[in-house]
Structure formats: structure tokens, C-alpha cells
Amino acid sequence: ASVHPETSAALSLLNAGAVRERANRMLAIGLEDRLPNFRIDLDRMDGVLDLVLETTRKAYPSLDVPFHSRWRHFVTNGDDRWAAVAGRTDWRDSAARARAEFDLTIVSDFLDAGAGPAWRYRDPKTESAIGRSEGLGLASLAMFTDGAFSAAHLEPLRVDAGVLANLEATNLEHGMQVSDTNPLIGMDGRADLLRRLGRLVASKPEIFGNRDAPRPGGLFDRLATLADGGSLPAPAILTELLQQLGPIWPSRLTLGGIALGDCWRHPALTTADATSGLVPLHKLSQWLAYSLIEPLQRSGI
């Protein structure tokens, strides 16, 4: 079957290579001083490098830098909350644990939009009040381990498509400790995104329901089948996320019937095809891709 040229053009933007290639083109345009709102001064780069090196060495003296992923937010003051939960769980096999970890990461990442300056999560274990991404991470982990997203009473560590599809903002507010005195911005948007995720996962059992009822963690099985001899190229994770989860993002650009997600117009970047003027960023999806590497590795891939 022939693919519509606009559709294949759209798919060409849904991968890591496209982000890098178009970012390089934007840089080249900037170096030619053709960007109306920015000027690039490469003489400042040495100072940038010094700051990055200094910050990295302070945080990681051995230069053994972990993935920039959601899993860092599940560790607080050296206490790895998820490892403790997973360690006392009787997993059927390594894939069962990986599905749960995919469930947790995907939902937790989607809840991680800006929290605003006022909101804090009071951690029941340490009594400390934690804001922003770190607080949202611990709150979403607690909700997950309490079974807030599971349809099976005796199996809390899972996210079921049907539960997500019917989620209300009030369900999240309880887990996020939201009140008049502890406001969290964008609650309706968060709930709406998770409902969209639930509906999408339910509608694609061939992707998300191969080994279990449809759940975001079913994506693990999909990626496992793409692994060749137990090895998976990292860009394949991002491509799958962009192609499978693209439709859940609200009202963004589409091309040839394909939702482009985190992709935006810039008039300076012109091409000879239907993607002219389009610059893909895929920031949240890249962060989610990084967050899925660790469960994949733990499963043996």
C-alpha cells in the first residue's frame, strides 16, 4: 500500500534524528544572523563549558552520571523508594516488573507539568515538604503504590487503561494533597491528559495489551519484540513513544493525519516538502524515553 506523501513527511519528524538535524539547521541559521529574536555568540561557549563542568563535577565527582530520568525523583536523600517496594514484591518474572515500571514512569512523567511556586508534597515518611518535580515524583509514586490507577484490588502496582480513562481531577487532588492552602496549577489538564492516555491505550490492544489487559506498561512488550538479540537501539524507544502516544497531546499540529506532538513552526527553516517550517523538539517524550531505559536494562535488554 502506498503511504500518502504528507503522512510519510510527518513520520520523518517523529524520531531523534529529525530533532538533531533540524536543531543543527536552526543553529546554522542563527550563526548567519537570520533569527529575528536571537543572536548566537559562540565566544561565550567557553564560559558555558566551564559552568557545565563545574556543576557536573560538584554533583558527580567520579563523573559517573546517571540517566536524566524520572527515576532520580524516586530517590530522596539516598532512600530509593521504588527499589524498596519492588524488592518486597513477588514478581512473576522480569517482564512483570518491567511492565509495572513502565506503568509508573509513563503516568508519573505525564503528571509532571509545572507545579507552580506554592504547591508542596508533605512526604509522610520524612515529614519534609517537597515542591516541583521532586514532589510530584514522590506523590505520583505514592499514588501508584497505593493502587490508585489499578483495576485489580489485589494487584496495586499497575495502571489500567479503564481506570485512567475515567479519572477525575478530584482523584488526583487527593493523592497530590491539593487544597485551598496547597494549590497545584493545571489539575484539569493533568487529569485530561491521563484520560486521553487511558482511551488511547484501550483503543490499541495490539500495542498495549499483548501480554495483559491494556495498560501503558504493555509498551514494554512492544519494545521487547523490537529488541534484536536482546539489544535495542535507544532511538527506537523515542520513535515508538512518538508514534504510539502522539495522539494524546491536545490541539497541536497535524500533518497527513499524524499528530506531530511537540513540534512547532519557525519561518526561517524551509524545506522542499510538506515539513517546511516545522521544528521538532519532543522534549517530554525524550525525557520519557530516558526514563524507560532503566526498566529495559533491568529486564535484561
C-alpha positions in Angstrom: 0.0 0.0 0.0 1.3 3.4 -0.8 1.7 5.9 2.0 0.3 9.4 1.4 3.4 11.7 0.9 2.2 14.1 3.7 1.9 11.1 6.1 5.5 9.9 5.4 6.7 13.5 5.7 5.0 13.7 9.1 6.6 10.4 10.2 10.0 11.7 9.2 9.7 14.3 12.1 8.9 11.7 14.7 12.4 10.5 15.6 15.6 11.6 17.4 17.5 12.1 14.1 15.0 14.7 12.9 15.3 16.7 16.2 19.1 16.8 15.9 19.1 17.5 12.2 16.7 20.4 12.5 18.3 21.8 15.6 21.6 21.9 13.6 19.8 23.7 10.8 18.4 26.3 13.3 21.9 26.8 14.7 23.3 27.4 11.2 20.5 29.9 10.5 21.4 31.6 13.8 25.1 31.7 13.0 24.2 33.5 9.8 22.3 36.0 12.0 19.0 35.3 10.3 17.0 34.7 13.5 14.8 37.7 14.4 14.7 37.2 18.1 18.1 35.6 18.9 21.8 36.3 18.4 24.3 33.5 18.8 27.7 34.4 20.2 30.0 31.4 20.1 32.7 33.3 22.0 30.5 32.8 25.1 30.7 29.0 24.7 33.9 28.6 26.9 32.1 30.1 29.9 29.2 27.7 29.3 31.5 24.7 29.2 33.2 25.8 32.4 29.9 26.1 34.2 28.7 22.7 33.0 32.0 21.0 34.0 32.0 22.7 37.4 28.3 21.7 38.1 28.8 18.2 36.9 32.0 17.6 39.0 30.3 19.0 42.1 27.3 16.7 41.7 29.2 13.6 40.4 32.8 13.8 41.5 33.5 10.4 39.9 31.8 11.6 36.6 29.6 8.5 36.8 26.5 10.4 35.7 23.1 8.6 35.9 20.4 8.9 33.3 18.5 12.2 33.5 15.2 10.5 34.2 12.2 10.2 36.4 13.9 7.5 38.5 16.1 10.1 40.1 13.0 11.7 41.7 12.0 8.4 43.3 15.2 8.6 45.4 15.2 11.1 48.2 18.2 11.6 50.5 19.7 8.3 49.3 16.4 6.5 50.1 15.3 4.6 46.9 11.6 4.4 47.4 10.8 2.3 44.4 13.6 -0.2 44.9 12.2 -0.9 48.4 8.7 -1.5 47.0 10.0 -3.6 44.1 12.3 -5.6 46.4 9.4 -6.8 48.6 7.1 -7.6 45.7 6.9 -11.2 44.4 7.2 -10.6 40.6 6.1 -13.4 38.3 9.1 -12.7 36.0 11.3 -9.8 35.0 8.8 -8.7 32.3 6.1 -8.3 35.0 8.3 -5.9 36.9 9.2 -4.1 33.7 5.5 -3.6 32.9 4.9 -2.1 36.3 7.9 0.2 36.0 6.7 1.4 32.6 3.2 2.0 34.0 4.7 4.0 36.9 7.1 6.0 34.7 4.7 6.9 32.0 1.9 8.1 34.4 4.4 9.9 36.6 6.0 11.7 33.6 2.6 12.8 32.3 1.7 14.3 35.8 5.0 16.2 35.8 3.9 19.6 34.3 4.9 22.8 36.1 3.6 22.7 39.7 3.7 26.4 40.3 5.6 28.0 43.2 3.1 27.4 46.1 2.5 23.6 46.0 4.3 21.2 48.3 4.0 17.5 48.8 4.3 16.6 52.5 6.2 13.3 52.5 4.7 11.0 55.1 8.0 9.2 55.6 10.2 12.2 56.4 7.6 14.9 57.1 9.5 17.2 54.7 7.6 19.4 52.3 8.9 19.0 48.7 7.9 21.1 45.7 8.1 21.0 41.9 9.2 17.9 40.0 10.7 16.1 43.1 7.4 16.5 45.0 5.3 15.5 42.0 7.5 12.4 41.6 7.1 11.2 45.2 3.3 12.0 45.1 2.8 10.0 41.9 4.9 7.1 43.3 2.8 7.0 46.4 -0.4 7.0 44.4 0.9 4.2 42.2 2.0 2.0 45.1 -1.4 2.6 46.8 -3.1 1.2 43.7 -4.7 4.5 42.7 -4.5 3.5 39.0 -5.2 -0.2 39.3 -8.4 -2.0 38.4 -7.4 -5.1 40.4 -7.7 -4.7 44.2 -5.1 -7.4 44.9 -2.6 -6.1 42.4 -2.0 -2.4 43.2 1.3 -2.0 41.2 -0.3 -1.5 37.8 -2.0 1.1 35.7 -5.2 0.0 33.8 -6.4 1.8 30.8 -10.0 1.8 32.0 -9.1 3.5 35.3 -7.2 6.2 33.5 -10.0 6.8 31.0 -12.4 7.6 33.9 -10.0 9.6 36.1 -11.3 12.8 37.6 -9.2 15.8 38.8 -10.5 15.1 42.3 -8.9 11.6 42.2 -5.6 13.3 41.6 -6.1 16.1 44.1 -6.4 13.7 46.9 -3.1 11.9 46.0 -1.4 15.2 45.3 -2.6 16.7 48.7 -4.2 19.6 46.9 -6.2 22.0 49.0 -7.1 25.7 49.2 -3.9 26.3 51.1 -1.8 24.0 48.9 -2.9 24.8 45.3 -1.5 22.9 42.3 -1.9 24.6 38.9 -3.2 22.7 35.9 -5.1 19.9 37.7 -7.8 19.6 35.0 -5.2 19.5 32.3 -3.3 16.7 34.1 -6.5 14.6 34.5 -7.5 15.2 30.9 -4.1 14.0 29.7 -4.3 10.8 31.7 -7.9 10.2 30.4 -6.6 10.6 26.9 -3.8 8.2 27.6 -6.3 5.7 29.0 -8.6 5.9 26.0 -5.6 5.6 23.6 -4.2 2.6 25.4 -7.6 0.9 25.4 -8.0 1.5 21.7 -4.7 -0.2 20.8 -4.7 -3.6 22.4 -2.3 -4.9 19.7 0.3 -2.5 21.1 -0.6 -2.2 24.8 -2.4 -5.4 25.6 -0.2 -8.2 24.2 0.5 -10.0 27.5 -2.0 -8.4 29.8 -5.1 -6.2 29.9 -4.4 -2.9 28.1 -2.0 -0.8 30.2 0.7 1.8 29.4 3.2 -0.9 30.6 2.2 -3.0 27.6 4.6 -0.8 25.7 7.4 -2.8 27.3 6.3 -6.0 25.5 6.1 -4.0 22.2 9.7 -2.8 22.7 10.9 -6.2 23.8 9.7 -7.6 20.4 11.7 -4.9 18.6 14.9 -5.9 20.5 17.2 -7.9 18.3 19.2 -10.5 20.2 18.4 -8.7 23.5 19.6 -5.3 22.3 17.5 -2.2 21.4 18.8 1.0 19.8 17.9 3.9 22.1 16.3 6.0 19.2 13.8 3.1 18.8 12.3 3.9 22.2 11.7 7.6 21.2 10.2 6.7 17.8 7.8 4.2 19.4 6.7 6.8 22.1 6.1 9.4 19.4 4.2 7.2 17.1 2.1 5.4 19.7 1.4 8.2 22.1 1.3 11.2 19.7 -2.5 11.5 19.5 -2.9 12.2 23.3 -1.4 15.7 23.1 -4.1 18.4 23.0 -4.6 20.5 19.9 -1.2 20.7 18.3 -0.1 20.5 14.7 -1.0 17.6 12.5 0.3 16.6 9.1 -1.2 13.9 6.8 -3.4 12.8 9.7 -0.5 12.3 12.1 -0.3 14.3 15.3 3.2 15.9 15.4 3.2 16.4 19.2 6.0 18.8 20.4 6.7 20.3 17.0 6.5 23.9 16.2 6.7 26.3 13.3 9.6 28.6 12.5 9.5 30.6 9.3 13.3 30.6 8.8 13.6 26.8 8.4 12.4 26.0 4.9 12.4 22.6 3.1 11.2 21.4 -0.2 8.5 19.1 1.2 5.4 19.3 3.5 7.6 19.6 6.6 8.7 23.1 5.6 8.8 25.5 8.6 8.5 22.7 11.2 10.9 22.2 14.0 10.5 19.0 16.2 11.6 19.2 19.8 9.8 16.3 21.5 11.2 17.3 24.9 8.9 15.4 27.3 9.0 12.3 25.0 12.8 12.4 25.1 12.7 12.6 28.9 10.2 9.7 29.0 12.5 7.7 26.6 15.4 8.2 29.0 13.1 7.1 31.9 12.3 3.8 30.1 15.9 2.8 29.6 16.4 1.7 33.2 13.4 -0.7 33.3 14.5 -2.1 29.9 18.0 -2.7 31.2 16.7 -4.3 34.5 14.7 -6.7 32.3 17.8 -7.8 30.6 17.6 -5.8 27.3 
